[in-house]
Amino acid sequence: MSKAPGKHKSNILSKPYLPIAVTILALLFIVLTWHAFATPVEVKEEVTTHTLKQNVTFNYMVTPKRSTLYPDPVPFNDQKTYFTQVTEGLEVSVKADIASQPPVPVEGTSEVLLKLQAGELWEREYVLSPQREFEGNGTLTVVDDTFDVPLQKILAFTKQVEEETKVYPRDGYTLNITPVVKAKALGTSEPLTNEFTPSFSFNLTQRELIPPEELKQEQSAALTGVNVLPGIINVLGLEMPVVTARYASSILTVFYLILAVWLFKLYFNSRPRLSDVQAINRRYRGRIVAARSGIIDPDMTVIRMATFKELLKLADERDKSIICLNEQENGKPVCRYCVPDGETLYCYIAADETPVKRPPAPRSLKERVIPKEGTISSLALLPLAAKKILVPKTLRRRLTFHGTGSG
């Protein structure tokens, strides 16, 4: 046996779970709408359009003299300190590569210098490889040479300077091998250059040679641009454009808000209405004392209050309790709320019946056709056929049409 649709609807709205769930959805879409309007429609992203990169790799090899320490001398480079008095030669290799991305023509110059420095006292510069021009496309090697460093001549030179100046640098000397590479990319929207002067430095004294630890150095130059991308919002793993998210979230927010208001209205309308007695007893149960009507003297002066709040105010002023009496009035159950004060009884009578909401009575045909005041001159504006349809034949005999139209 199937249930009536109205009863099923009442069961659904007997608890406020559905309106609350819809309200939560509306709040979630409100947050999503705020997030959508807070997210920019377009996102500017800085990107690299061209790069010009230099990689310089160093290496060295020390050749020792035949000595007690090195009876069978062979070149090596695996020590942290070398003794200059038993060192015959020093070779340094330099390899410099240039890479452009994306590949574009590249041109420039390169040279390799050897600089001897005595701290901040003096310096002397030697040219290991003179300046040379180069050009190419994409990736190219501009320096790939091995240079013989005249270590013993350099030591003799520093010793002679010390004897002449009587100045001995506290920290010794620095021997720098420096390639100077100046590269320029062609065919780019803006000038792109990369001037790189890495230094491969040895610490040198009259007794020791200490090599550097870093064998590879690099430097990059780049051109950047700005890409304008559409803003994206991620909702539960679903990506959508910001504009679409704004429209969708706004529409759904309005829809769920209206739905929540409608469901709450249905819920409150479907709840059973309380009688006046039930509403008073629920709110003021701590102030009310139940009693029987036989307890009160019928000869007392009875004053009926207009509202229960007036009776409550009176009870507060006189510090009295409110007595509730269940009675019948005109065959209907009522409750008499009383506050006795000497020979006077103040009371308020409330109905104990649940109010029933009744639909308004339908209007009669005469009320729907004939206005309450005046004539039916408005019907004169209608065609004759419409008048015959709207007004019954028996009624048309009694009516006289006025106005500009024909009757």
C-alpha positions as CSV (number, residue, x, y, z in Angstrom):
1,M,0.0,0.0,0.0
2,S,1.6,3.3,-1.1
3,K,1.9,6.3,1.2
4,A,0.4,9.6,0.4
5,P,2.7,12.1,-1.1
6,G,1.9,14.7,1.5
7,K,2.7,12.3,4.3
8,H,6.0,11.4,2.7
9,K,6.9,15.1,2.4
10,S,6.0,15.7,6.0
11,N,8.3,12.8,7.1
12,I,11.2,14.3,5.2
13,L,10.7,17.7,6.9
14,S,10.0,16.4,10.3
15,K,13.6,17.0,11.2
16,P,15.7,20.0,10.1
17,Y,18.5,17.8,8.7
18,L,17.7,18.5,5.0
19,P,17.5,22.3,5.4
20,I,20.7,22.4,7.4
21,A,22.5,20.3,4.8
22,V,21.4,22.6,2.1
23,T,22.5,25.6,4.2
24,I,26.0,24.1,4.6
25,L,26.2,23.6,0.8
26,A,25.2,27.3,0.4
27,L,27.9,28.3,2.8
28,L,30.5,26.2,0.9
29,F,29.5,27.9,-2.4
30,I,29.7,31.3,-0.7
31,V,33.3,30.5,0.2
32,L,34.0,29.2,-3.3
33,T,32.4,32.4,-4.8
34,W,34.6,34.6,-2.6
35,H,37.7,32.6,-3.6
36,A,36.7,32.9,-7.3
37,F,36.3,36.6,-7.1
38,A,39.6,36.9,-5.1
39,T,41.5,35.0,-7.7
40,P,42.7,37.2,-10.6
41,V,41.3,36.5,-14.0
42,E,44.8,36.6,-15.6
43,V,48.1,35.6,-14.0
44,K,51.3,37.2,-15.2
45,E,54.2,34.7,-15.1
46,E,57.8,35.7,-15.6
47,V,59.5,33.3,-18.0
48,T,63.0,33.0,-19.4
49,T,63.1,33.5,-23.2
50,H,66.8,33.2,-23.9
51,T,69.8,32.1,-21.8
52,L,73.5,32.4,-22.5
53,K,75.6,30.1,-20.2
54,Q,79.3,29.7,-19.8
55,N,81.0,26.7,-18.2
56,V,84.7,26.8,-17.5
57,T,86.6,23.7,-16.3
58,F,90.1,23.8,-14.9
59,N,92.7,21.1,-14.3
60,Y,96.4,21.1,-13.4
61,M,99.3,18.8,-13.3
62,V,102.5,19.1,-11.2
63,T,105.8,17.6,-12.4
64,P,108.2,17.0,-9.5
65,K,112.0,16.9,-9.7
66,R,114.0,13.7,-9.1
67,S,114.7,13.7,-5.4
68,T,114.7,11.6,-2.3
69,L,110.9,12.3,-2.0
70,Y,110.3,11.5,-5.6
71,P,112.9,9.0,-6.9
72,D,110.8,8.2,-10.0
73,P,109.1,11.5,-10.8
74,V,105.8,11.4,-12.7
75,P,103.2,14.2,-13.1
76,F,100.4,14.1,-10.5
77,N,97.7,16.3,-9.0
78,D,96.4,14.4,-6.0
79,Q,98.0,16.4,-3.2
80,K,96.8,19.3,-1.2
81,T,100.3,20.8,-0.9
82,Y,103.3,20.7,-3.2
83,F,106.9,21.6,-2.3
84,T,108.3,24.2,-4.6
85,Q,112.0,23.2,-4.1
86,V,111.3,19.8,-5.6
87,T,108.8,21.0,-8.2
88,E,110.0,21.3,-11.7
89,G,106.9,22.4,-13.6
90,L,103.2,23.3,-13.4
91,E,100.7,22.8,-16.2
92,V,97.2,24.2,-16.1
93,S,94.4,23.3,-18.6
94,V,91.4,25.5,-19.3
95,K,88.3,24.6,-21.2
96,A,85.5,27.2,-21.7
97,D,82.2,26.3,-23.3
98,I,79.3,28.6,-24.3
99,A,75.7,27.4,-24.7
100,S,72.8,29.5,-25.9
101,Q,69.2,28.3,-25.3
102,P,67.3,28.3,-27.6
103,P,70.2,28.1,-30.1
104,V,71.1,31.5,-31.6
105,P,74.3,32.8,-33.2
106,V,77.0,33.8,-30.6
107,E,80.1,35.9,-31.1
108,G,82.8,37.3,-28.8
109,T,86.4,37.3,-27.7
110,S,88.5,35.2,-25.3
111,E,91.9,35.4,-23.7
112,V,93.8,33.7,-20.8
113,L,95.8,35.7,-18.3
114,L,98.2,34.8,-15.5
115,K,98.3,37.3,-12.6
116,L,100.8,37.2,-9.8
117,Q,99.7,39.2,-6.7
118,A,101.5,40.0,-3.4
119,G,98.3,40.7,-1.5
120,E,97.6,44.4,-1.9
121,L,101.3,45.4,-2.3
122,W,101.8,44.7,-6.0
123,E,100.8,42.5,-8.9
124,R,102.2,41.4,-12.2
125,E,100.2,40.2,-15.2
126,Y,101.3,37.7,-17.9
127,V,99.4,36.7,-21.1
128,L,99.0,33.0,-21.5
129,S,96.7,33.2,-24.5
130,P,96.2,36.4,-26.5
131,Q,92.8,37.7,-27.3
132,R,91.0,35.8,-30.0
133,E,87.6,36.2,-31.6
134,F,85.1,33.5,-31.9
135,E,81.6,32.9,-33.4
136,G,79.2,30.0,-33.6
137,N,75.7,28.9,-33.1
138,G,74.1,27.2,-30.1
139,T,76.9,25.4,-28.1
140,L,80.5,26.0,-28.8
141,T,83.9,25.6,-27.2
142,V,85.9,28.9,-27.1
143,V,89.0,27.9,-25.1
144,D,90.5,24.4,-24.8
145,D,94.3,24.8,-24.1
146,T,96.9,23.6,-21.6
147,F,99.4,26.3,-20.4
148,D,102.9,25.8,-19.0
149,V,103.2,28.0,-15.9
150,P,106.9,29.0,-15.4
151,L,106.9,28.3,-11.7
152,Q,110.6,28.4,-11.1
153,K,110.9,31.8,-13.0
154,I,108.1,33.2,-10.9
155,L,109.8,32.0,-7.7
156,A,113.0,33.6,-8.7
157,F,111.2,36.8,-9.6
158,T,109.4,37.0,-6.2
159,K,112.7,36.3,-4.4
160,Q,114.5,39.1,-6.2
161,V,111.7,41.5,-5.4
162,E,111.9,40.6,-1.7
163,E,115.6,41.2,-1.6
164,E,115.3,44.5,-3.3
165,T,112.3,45.8,-1.3
166,K,113.0,44.0,1.9
167,V,109.3,43.3,2.0
168,Y,108.0,39.8,2.6
169,P,104.3,39.3,2.2
170,R,102.8,37.7,5.3
171,D,100.4,35.5,3.4
172,G,102.7,34.8,0.5
173,Y,101.6,35.2,-3.1
174,T,98.6,34.3,-5.2
175,L,98.9,32.8,-8.7
176,N,95.7,33.4,-10.6
177,I,94.9,31.8,-14.0
178,T,92.0,33.8,-15.4
179,P,90.2,33.2,-18.7
180,V,88.4,36.3,-19.9
181,V,85.4,35.4,-22.2
182,K,83.1,38.0,-23.5
183,A,80.1,36.5,-25.4
184,K,77.2,38.2,-27.1
185,A,74.0,36.5,-28.4
186,L,72.7,37.6,-31.8
187,G,69.1,37.5,-33.0
188,T,67.5,38.2,-29.6
189,S,64.8,40.8,-29.0
190,E,67.1,42.6,-26.5
191,P,70.9,42.6,-26.1
192,L,72.2,39.5,-24.3
193,T,75.8,39.4,-23.2
194,N,77.8,37.3,-20.8
195,E,81.2,38.5,-19.6
196,F,82.8,35.8,-17.4
197,T,86.2,36.0,-15.7
198,P,86.6,33.0,-13.5
199,S,89.8,32.6,-11.5
200,F,91.8,29.5,-10.7
201,S,94.1,30.6,-7.8
202,F,97.1,28.9,-6.3
203,N,98.6,30.0,-3.0
204,L,102.4,30.3,-3.4
205,T,105.3,30.8,-1.1
206,Q,109.0,30.1,-1.5
207,R,108.5,26.6,0.0
208,E,104.9,25.6,-0.8
209,L,102.3,25.6,-3.6
210,I,98.7,25.0,-2.6
211,P,96.2,24.3,-5.4
212,P,92.5,25.4,-5.4
213,E,89.7,22.9,-4.7
214,E,87.1,24.2,-7.1
215,L,87.7,23.0,-10.6
216,K,84.5,24.0,-12.4
217,Q,82.8,27.4,-12.5
218,E,79.8,28.7,-14.5
219,Q,77.8,31.8,-15.1
220,S,74.5,32.5,-16.9
221,A,72.8,35.5,-18.4
222,A,69.2,35.5,-19.4
223,L,66.4,37.5,-21.0
224,T,63.0,37.3,-19.4
225,G,59.5,38.0,-20.6
226,V,56.0,38.0,-19.2
227,N,53.4,35.4,-20.1
228,V,49.7,36.2,-19.4
229,L,47.9,33.0,-18.5
230,P,44.2,32.6,-17.6
231,G,43.5,32.2,-13.9
232,I,42.6,28.7,-12.9
233,I,40.7,27.5,-9.8
234,N,41.0,23.9,-8.5
235,V,37.9,22.5,-7.0
236,L,38.2,19.0,-5.7
237,G,40.7,18.2,-8.4
238,L,38.7,19.8,-11.1
239,E,40.4,22.8,-12.8
240,M,38.2,25.5,-14.3
241,P,38.8,29.1,-15.5
242,V,38.2,31.9,-13.0
243,V,35.4,33.5,-15.1
244,T,33.6,30.1,-15.4
245,A,34.0,29.5,-11.6
246,R,32.6,32.9,-10.8
247,Y,29.5,32.4,-12.8
248,A,28.9,28.8,-11.7
249,S,29.6,29.5,-8.0
250,S,27.4,32.6,-8.0
251,I,24.5,30.8,-9.6
252,L,24.8,27.8,-7.3
253,T,25.1,30.0,-4.2
254,V,21.9,31.9,-5.1
255,F,20.2,28.6,-5.9
256,Y,21.1,26.9,-2.6
257,L,20.3,30.0,-0.5
258,I,16.8,30.2,-2.0
259,L,16.4,26.4,-1.6
260,A,17.6,26.6,2.1
261,V,15.1,29.4,2.8
262,W,12.3,27.5,1.1
263,L,13.1,24.3,3.0
264,F,13.3,26.0,6.3
265,K,9.9,27.7,5.6
266,L,8.4,24.3,4.8
267,Y,10.0,22.8,7.9
268,F,8.6,25.5,10.2
269,N,5.2,25.3,8.5
270,S,5.1,21.5,8.9
271,R,5.9,21.6,12.6
272,P,2.9,21.1,14.9
273,R,1.6,24.4,16.2
274,L,1.6,24.9,20.0
275,S,-1.5,26.1,21.8
276,D,-1.3,29.1,24.0
277,V,-1.1,26.9,27.1
278,Q,1.7,24.8,25.7
279,A,3.7,27.8,24.7
280,I,3.3,29.4,28.2
281,N,4.0,26.3,30.1
282,R,7.1,25.6,28.0
283,R,8.6,29.0,28.5
284,Y,7.6,29.8,32.1
285,R,7.4,26.3,33.6
286,G,9.6,27.4,36.5
287,R,7.1,30.1,37.5
288,I,3.9,28.1,37.3
289,V,2.3,26.0,40.0
290,A,-0.5,23.5,39.0
291,A,-3.6,23.4,41.2
292,R,-7.3,22.5,41.2
293,S,-10.0,25.0,40.9
294,G,-11.6,24.0,44.3
295,I,-8.7,25.6,46.1
296,I,-9.6,29.2,45.2
297,D,-12.5,30.9,46.9
298,P,-15.2,31.7,44.3
299,D,-16.1,34.8,46.2
300,M,-12.9,36.6,45.4
301,T,-12.8,39.5,43.0
302,V,-11.5,38.3,39.6
303,I,-9.7,40.7,37.3
304,R,-8.8,39.3,33.9
305,M,-5.5,40.5,32.4
306,A,-5.2,41.2,28.7
307,T,-1.9,39.2,28.2
308,F,0.1,36.7,30.1
309,K,3.0,39.1,30.2
310,E,0.9,41.6,32.2
311,L,0.1,38.8,34.6
312,L,3.8,37.9,34.8
313,K,4.7,41.5,35.5
314,L,2.1,41.7,38.3
315,A,3.4,38.5,39.8
316,D,7.0,39.9,39.8
317,E,5.9,43.1,41.5
318,R,4.0,41.3,44.3
319,D,6.5,38.4,44.5
320,K,3.8,35.8,43.9
321,S,3.7,32.5,42.1
322,I,1.4,31.9,39.2
323,I,-1.2,29.2,39.7
324,C,-2.5,27.2,36.8
325,L,-6.1,25.8,36.8
326,N,-7.4,23.5,34.0
327,E,-11.0,24.4,33.2
328,Q,-13.7,24.3,30.6
329,E,-15.0,27.5,28.9
330,N,-17.8,27.2,26.3
331,G,-17.1,23.5,26.1
332,K,-13.4,24.0,25.2
333,P,-10.4,23.3,27.4
334,V,-8.7,26.3,28.8
335,C,-6.1,27.1,31.5
336,R,-6.7,29.9,34.0
337,Y,-3.4,31.4,35.2
338,C,-4.0,33.1,38.5
339,V,-2.1,35.4,40.9
340,P,-4.1,35.8,44.2
341,D,-3.5,39.0,46.1
342,G,-5.7,39.3,49.2
343,E,-9.3,39.3,48.2
344,T,-8.4,39.9,44.5
345,L,-7.6,37.2,42.0
346,Y,-5.7,38.3,38.9
347,C,-6.0,35.8,36.0
348,Y,-5.3,35.2,32.4
349,I,-7.3,32.6,30.4
350,A,-5.4,30.8,27.6
351,A,-6.9,28.3,25.2
352,D,-5.6,24.7,25.3
353,E,-6.4,23.9,21.6
354,T,-3.8,23.8,18.9
355,P,-4.6,26.5,16.3
356,V,-5.4,25.1,12.8
357,K,-4.5,27.0,9.8
358,R,-7.5,27.1,7.4
359,P,-7.2,28.1,3.8
360,P,-9.3,31.2,2.8
361,A,-12.8,30.4,1.5
362,P,-13.1,30.6,-2.3
363,R,-14.8,33.6,-3.7
364,S,-18.2,33.2,-5.4
365,L,-18.7,33.7,-9.1
366,K,-20.4,37.0,-8.5
367,E,-17.4,38.3,-6.5
368,R,-15.0,37.2,-9.1
369,V,-17.0,38.9,-12.0
370,I,-18.6,42.0,-10.5
371,P,-16.5,44.6,-8.6
372,K,-17.5,45.4,-5.0
373,E,-18.1,49.1,-5.9
374,G,-19.3,50.9,-9.0
375,T,-20.4,49.3,-12.3
376,I,-18.7,46.7,-14.4
377,S,-17.7,49.3,-17.0
378,S,-14.3,47.5,-17.2
379,L,-16.0,44.6,-18.9
380,A,-17.2,47.0,-21.5
381,L,-13.7,47.2,-22.9
382,L,-13.8,43.4,-23.6
383,P,-15.1,42.0,-26.9
384,L,-18.7,40.8,-26.9
385,A,-17.6,37.2,-27.3
386,A,-15.4,37.5,-24.1
387,K,-18.3,39.0,-22.2
388,K,-20.6,36.1,-23.1
389,I,-17.9,33.7,-21.9
390,L,-17.2,35.5,-18.6
391,V,-20.8,36.3,-17.6
392,P,-23.5,33.6,-17.4
393,K,-26.6,34.1,-19.6
394,T,-28.9,34.4,-16.6
395,L,-26.7,37.1,-15.0
396,R,-26.3,39.1,-18.2
397,R,-30.0,39.9,-18.3
398,R,-29.7,41.6,-14.9
399,L,-26.5,43.7,-15.8
400,T,-26.3,46.9,-17.6
401,F,-23.0,47.7,-19.2
402,H,-21.8,51.3,-19.1
403,G,-18.8,53.0,-20.7
404,T,-17.6,53.5,-24.2
405,G,-17.8,49.9,-25.3
406,S,-20.8,48.2,-26.8
407,G,-22.9,45.9,-24.7
